[in-house]
Amino acid sequence: MKYFPYIFTIIAMIFSFASTAQAISSLVEGVGCIDSGNCGFQDLLAVIRNLFLMLRQIAFWIAIGFGIYGGIRLILSQGNPNNIKQGRGIIIAAFVGLVIVYGVSLILNTVLLLITGQSINLSNIWSGNFPLH
């Protein structure tokens, strides 16, 4: 039980991407200069956007895992106040981490929309799936 968070984090990272090629292809998705080699600022912004979308997905699943781990700690605490406190702390830390990650993602998407001159609406800000060309 002591090493569960570390083991879970490693497993989550392994299963987040089936292969390195899939991770790289998701990073350069929407980047039109791969074949021509004539990359510009918009292409850099597309890679940054894709990187943060990928990190947001990884952080989501890691936070879910730690939330489950904290819940298991609460269930197995057997009324021990110290274990209850640790379980609650793990759940709260997972939630706070998730709020921070999604907050940074929303701020980054808003900045990218402002830089590229795209229409600013809630759908574009939340999803991050907006064209940069």
C-alpha positions as CSV (number, residue, x, y, z in Angstrom):
1,M,0.0,0.0,0.0
2,K,3.0,2.3,0.6
3,Y,4.1,2.3,-3.0
4,F,0.7,2.3,-4.6
5,P,0.8,6.0,-5.7
6,Y,4.1,5.5,-7.4
7,I,3.1,2.3,-9.1
8,F,-0.2,3.8,-10.2
9,T,1.5,6.9,-11.6
10,I,3.9,4.8,-13.7
11,I,1.1,2.6,-15.0
12,A,-1.1,5.7,-15.8
13,M,1.8,7.2,-17.8
14,I,2.4,4.0,-19.7
15,F,-1.2,3.5,-20.7
16,S,-1.8,7.2,-21.5
17,F,0.0,6.7,-24.7
18,A,0.1,3.4,-26.5
19,S,3.4,4.3,-28.2
20,T,5.9,7.1,-28.7
21,A,4.8,7.4,-32.3
22,Q,1.2,8.0,-31.2
23,A,2.3,10.7,-28.7
24,I,4.4,12.4,-31.4
25,S,1.6,12.3,-34.0
26,S,-0.8,13.8,-31.5
27,L,1.7,16.6,-30.8
28,V,2.0,17.6,-34.4
29,E,-1.7,17.2,-35.3
30,G,-2.8,20.3,-37.1
31,V,0.7,21.4,-37.9
32,G,0.8,21.9,-41.7
33,C,4.5,22.4,-42.1
34,I,5.7,18.9,-41.3
35,D,6.1,17.9,-45.0
36,S,7.4,21.2,-46.3
37,G,9.6,22.1,-43.4
38,N,8.5,25.8,-43.6
39,C,7.2,26.1,-40.0
40,G,6.0,29.4,-38.6
41,F,4.8,30.9,-35.4
42,Q,1.2,29.4,-35.9
43,D,2.8,25.9,-36.1
44,L,4.6,26.5,-32.8
45,L,1.4,27.6,-31.2
46,A,-0.3,24.4,-32.5
47,V,2.4,22.2,-30.9
48,I,2.1,24.1,-27.6
49,R,-1.7,23.7,-27.7
50,N,-1.4,20.0,-28.4
51,L,1.2,19.5,-25.7
52,F,-1.1,21.1,-23.1
53,L,-4.1,19.1,-24.2
54,M,-2.1,15.9,-23.8
55,L,-0.8,17.0,-20.4
56,R,-4.3,17.8,-19.3
57,Q,-5.5,14.4,-20.3
58,I,-2.7,12.7,-18.4
59,A,-3.3,14.9,-15.3
60,F,-7.0,14.1,-15.4
61,W,-6.4,10.3,-15.2
62,I,-3.7,10.7,-12.6
63,A,-6.0,12.8,-10.4
64,I,-8.8,10.2,-10.8
65,G,-6.4,7.5,-9.7
66,F,-5.3,9.5,-6.7
67,G,-8.9,10.2,-5.8
68,I,-9.6,6.5,-5.9
69,Y,-6.5,5.8,-3.8
70,G,-7.6,8.4,-1.3
71,G,-11.1,6.8,-1.2
72,I,-9.5,3.4,-0.6
73,R,-7.4,4.9,2.2
74,L,-10.6,6.3,3.8
75,I,-12.4,2.9,3.5
76,L,-9.5,1.0,4.9
77,S,-8.8,3.5,7.7
78,Q,-10.8,1.5,10.3
79,G,-11.6,4.7,12.1
80,N,-8.0,5.7,12.7
81,P,-8.0,9.5,12.6
82,N,-4.5,9.7,11.1
83,N,-5.5,7.5,8.2
84,I,-8.8,9.3,7.7
85,K,-6.8,12.6,7.6
86,Q,-4.4,11.2,5.0
87,G,-7.2,9.8,2.8
88,R,-9.0,13.2,2.8
89,G,-5.7,15.0,2.1
90,I,-5.0,12.8,-0.9
91,I,-8.5,13.4,-2.3
92,I,-8.3,17.2,-1.7
93,A,-4.8,17.3,-3.2
94,A,-6.0,15.4,-6.3
95,F,-8.9,17.8,-6.7
96,V,-6.8,21.0,-6.2
97,G,-4.2,19.7,-8.7
98,L,-7.0,19.1,-11.3
99,V,-8.4,22.6,-10.8
100,I,-4.9,24.0,-11.3
101,V,-4.3,22.0,-14.4
102,Y,-7.6,22.9,-16.0
103,G,-7.2,26.6,-14.9
104,V,-3.8,26.8,-16.6
105,S,-5.3,25.1,-19.7
106,L,-8.2,27.6,-19.9
107,I,-5.8,30.6,-19.5
108,L,-3.4,29.2,-22.2
109,N,-6.3,28.5,-24.6
110,T,-7.6,32.0,-24.1
111,V,-4.2,33.5,-24.7
112,L,-3.7,31.4,-27.8
113,L,-7.1,32.6,-29.1
114,L,-6.2,36.2,-28.5
115,I,-2.8,35.8,-30.2
116,T,-4.2,34.1,-33.3
117,G,-7.3,36.3,-33.6
118,Q,-9.8,33.4,-33.4
119,S,-13.3,33.9,-32.1
120,I,-13.5,33.7,-28.3
121,N,-16.3,31.6,-27.1
122,L,-16.6,29.1,-24.3
123,S,-16.4,26.1,-26.6
124,N,-13.1,27.2,-28.1
125,I,-11.6,28.1,-24.7
126,W,-12.7,24.9,-23.0
127,S,-11.8,22.3,-25.7
128,G,-8.7,23.9,-27.1
129,N,-9.6,22.3,-30.5
130,F,-9.6,25.4,-32.6
131,P,-7.7,25.9,-35.9
132,L,-4.5,28.0,-35.7
133,H,-4.2,28.7,-39.4
